Amino acid sequence: MHWIASCATLVVALSACPPSPVTPPRDADADVVMPDASAADLAAACDNLATLGCDEGVRDAGAPCLVVLTHVQTTRITSIDVACAAAAHSKEEARRCRGILCP
């Protein structure tokens, strides 16, 4: 009988303390607001990234670059330096652009 009372006390104690919510990690770039790019600027960045061979510019794997960049810009998931991505002359330069990995 003592065992049942102990179990009941444990159940009540555990149910009284719900787990605390987990805070998602913050993206360090999220606080940096880049100016909105036009559709032509986004397309130029995608074309250049594709020319450089960056995964972000590849159109046949997953969502098309233009759709992804537009979504990222609209929802402010993170900041992407579209002008930098459009002007990069190499993968190394593209990697220096905010928000571009270009593996």
Secondary structure as GFF3:
##gff-version 3
##sequence-region A 1 103
A	DSSP	alpha_helix	2	15	.	.	.	ID=ss1
A	DSSP	three_ten_helix	28	31	.	.	.	ID=ss2
A	DSSP	alpha_helix	39	52	.	.	.	ID=ss3
A	DSSP	three_ten_helix	55	57	.	.	.	ID=ss4
A	DSSP	alpha_helix	65	75	.	.	.	ID=ss5
A	DSSP	alpha_helix	82	87	.	.	.	ID=ss6
A	DSSP	alpha_helix	91	95	.	.	.	ID=ss7
###
